Amino acid sequence: STVQTLASHWPELGEIDPLTAAQLEIEAGYASYIYRQDADVRAFRADEGMALPDDIDYATIPGLSNEVRDKLVSVRPATIGQAARISGVTPAALTRLLAHVKASPATRSTGTVGLD
């Protein structure tokens, strides 16, 4: 195990309870995924207040399911954060929506969206 390998260089690790050592190895195995998810959450929070254009055409956003597209058309959220709180709007759909909005000419030219 990894803890046993490390214990050859750091003898104090050999004193760790076997259940604790097993848990450490499990957590270490998932650390990169947890780190990435934390980074995604921080990035989303930074973009949560981003305004969505009033005239956004959800039909032009590739990869959105018909269900998500219908919900966005019906609710017409004003921000990414509001879109995130719509039941059934998945993290993948939010990622596609955010990418679409960030790639729009209005965003590239002014740095803002839907604010004239």
ZAVEXFI-768020 format. One record per atom (N, C-alpha, C): x, y, z. Coordinates in steps of 0.02 Angstrom, whole numbers, plus 50000, padded with zeros to 5 digits. Layout:
<rs>
XYZ...
</rs>
This chain:
<rs>
500424994150000500005000050000500445006250000500145011849983500505018149979500765020250048500345019350100500555021250167501155017050189501145010650173501715006350191502345008450154502275010250090502845012650051503125019050081502685023650100502905029850130503215028650199502975023650234503235022250301503965020150299504185017450243504895015750238505345021950239505055027650219505425033950220505235038350279504645037250305504385041250360504095036350411504515033650455504325028150500503705029450542503565035650559502975037150600502325034850567502315034650501501715032450465501545025150479502045021250497501925014250513501505013350575501445018650615501065018250677500325019950667500135021850607499445023750593499015017450594498435017950625497945012550626497795010350555497745003750541497615001450473496975004250441496445005150480495835008050452495945015350432496315018950472496475025950456496915026150393497395021650389497835021350330497425019950267496955015350272496525013650215496115019750194495845023350243495445029250227495885034650194496495035450218496955040350188497085038650114497175032150101497305030150032496695031349987496105030050014495495031349975495435038749960495525042950011495465050150001495995052749954496595049949958497135052049912496955050249840496625044549830496425042449764495915047049732495495050149773494975054549747495175061949751495745063449778495955070349789495935074649726496175071849670496185075949609495475077549585495015072849594494315074049574493995079249619494125078749683493845083549731494135090449718494785090749704495095097149688494775100249627494665096249575494375098849513493655101249525493285097349565492595099349579492585105949619493035106749666493085112949704493245118849657493695117649610493865122849562493265124649518492885119549498492275120849458491775124949498491685123349562491215127049605491445134349611492085135449623492345142349628492235146149563492365142849507492275146149442491535147749431491095143149449490375144349440490165150249483490395150449545490195156049589490435162649561491005162749528491255168949498490805171149440490505166249406490085167749347489345167949363489155166349424488445165649442488035171949427488335177749436487975183949424487985186349352488315182549308488355184649238487655185049208487515190849179486855191949148486795187949083486205185449071486055182149008485705187248963485875187348899485555192048854484795190848851484415196348848483685195748843483475191848781483875192548728483685189548664484045182848651484305179748702484675173448691484215168248660484485164848610484105159648575484375152948599484015149848645484245143548674484285137948623483915138548568483935133448515484615133248481485005138648485485655138848451486225136148495486065134148556486585131648601486635124048593487175121648564487235114448552487295110548618486995104648618487075100248675486555100948730486105105848725485575106448775485025101448758484775097948809484215093448796483595097548782483105094548750482475098048737482145100248802482185096048854481885097748919482205103948948482865104248948483225110048975483065116148933483095115348867482955121048822482255123848835481755119348842481065121548855481015125348921481365122848972481335126149038481655133049035482215133649000482555140148995482125145048956481805142848902481365147148863480775149348905480495144848945479915146348986480075151249042480635150049076480805154149135481165160649115481575160449062481975166149039482395168949097482855164949125483255167449181483665173449161483765177949208484155184049195484905182949203485095177949244485795176649258485945169149255486575167549252486785160549255486555157449321486595161149375486385158649441485645156849442485235161049411484525159449407484405153249366484775152449312484715146449270484895140249310485395140849353485625135149394485085132849443484645137349462484135135549512483495132849480483485132249414482905129349381482955121749386482435118749411482415111449418482535108149351482995103349349483135099649288483695102449246483925108549261484495111349224485125108449255485475104449216486055100649240486695104849241487195102749279487835106149276488125106249205488025100849167488285100749098487925105949056487275106849066486895111849028487145118849047487275119949111487525126449133488205127949102488625122849097489285123749067489215125748993488755122448958488645124148887488355131248880487885132948924487585139548923488115144948937488515143748987489035148549004489545149348947489745143848917490215144148861489915148048803489275146848790488925150448735488915157948749488735159748809488695166848827489375170148824489885166748850490555169648850490825170348779490605165948734490845166148665490455171048621489905173848647489505178448606489875184848592489765187848534490105194048516490005199648567489425200148597489305205448646489755204648706489865198448727490305197248785491025198848767491245196748707491935197948688492085205348678491615209148653491755216148638491695220748698491235219048745491125223648801491315220648868491365214048872491495210848936490875210048978490305212348953489675211548989489175208148942488645205848971488135202548931487465205548947487105207548896486425209848905486365216548941486905220248946486875226748979487035232148928486535235448903486645240548852486695247448882
</rs>
